[in-house]
Amino acid sequence: MKNNIEQKRPPGVCIPWEEKLKELPEMPGDAELAKNIWQDIDALGYTYIWHCLLSF
Amino acid sequence: MRNEKPDRIPTRPFVAEFTAKYAGFTCQEVTHDYEKAFSSVRKCAADFDWDAVVGNMVYVWTGLTQAIGLKYYGIPGIDISKDTGFQYREPSEENAFMKPDEYDRLIEDPTGFLFNIWLPRVSDDVVPIGQEATFRNNLSFLKGGMAMMNYFDAFGKQNELLRKGSGTVSAISGILKAPLDIIADKLRGYIGLCSDLINQPKKVLAACEALMPHLLHIALSGADPDKNVPITIWMHRGCVPFISPEQFTNIYWATLKPIIEEIWKRGHQVLFYAEGNWDAHLSSFAELPDASIVYHVDKGNIFKVHEAIGHKFCLSGGIDNLLLSYGTADEVRDCCKKVIDGVAKDGGYVLDAGAIIQNDAKVENIRAMTDYVREYGVY
């Protein structure tokens, strides 16, 4: 499916990791782990609002 | 569902408040207490020996909607009679949840629009951005989020109990709505959308295009990982005469078809739950790849549908709900025979009523429909 529209928040995302990353200090640990967990939990917020719209 | 010939015509009734009537509950009980709804479905599935059902077709759990403060539902036993199914209350045109000059904001950032503008308008508790936060605002997100997770998790257990208890499988997995339908249903309202289709059709089209990737994402996120069970699209007011043939072609179908094709590319079928009469659009649906959808017939003419697209897609439904409510068991059996003879000789048909079965259906008629197909529907 073509997607010609550039959106601030792509599907599955409320607060993009790139935006959150700017708020964080330089990470001494596993940055990939931090990113993955952020995105997984952030996606729950996305699920919440879109299911409010579609399912309820 | 792949338009093949099974041993017998499968039974897959979309039973909603009928389950409450059969199990001895009120509409309030099954709408507000989902465990009662789940147990009613299990009782019906076991007693009628259905092949597939929806784990809870009284899908809107009003405990959850009340926790969020959603104002658009009439809740049985609270806002309306305890014996009436829940109602969706569309606001008047002037009170629409999205204003006619807000398309650009929706298009630019759909998710942000929903959180920041739409949710404060549809909830009694959520306050708009910029206003002081309140206890009830904060609680709305906490209770709403936890209730939603609780409810979705419970479906997994429900589906397992159905399988183990009566060998009944879940009929659907995942939800889809057409972009144009969701604008009418929850954003602009049907009247507002109709005005926009005349006054600013390009904005409507752009909004539908902006919604497409999100609706695809949500549909796939709830899809059956084994790819056996279809995602369901609930089709509302996107057909003639609610909109014109041109609006259907240029907006409704132009922004829905690519979603269906993408879902099929990823191996999932879509169940077109075509509420009302969509017979004017069968040639458009025929553009889709063979077996990519199951087409459900409500008020359409199932024989005409079979002629037009039965060679490509499995059909379901077509048993008149009015007959199930007000007819006799013999009339129901006659109707089933006509449908089976007309569309199911070579397979490719799943038994169901035209629309969701509510508490006006007679138990003896549901029994007649089920038993008749079990005998007459054997290949």
Interface residues (C-beta under 8 A of the other chain):
Chain A: M1 K2 N3 N4 I5 Q7 K8 R9 P10 P11 G12 V13 C14 L44 Y46 T47 Y48 I49 W50 H51 C52 L53 L54 S55 F56
Chain B: Y59 V60 W61 L64 T65 I68 L70 I107 E108 D109 P110 T111 G112 L114 F115 W118 L119 V122 G144 G145 M148 M149 I175 K177 I182 K186 A206 E209 A210 M212 P213 H214 L215 L216 H217 I218 S221 P258 I259 E261 E262
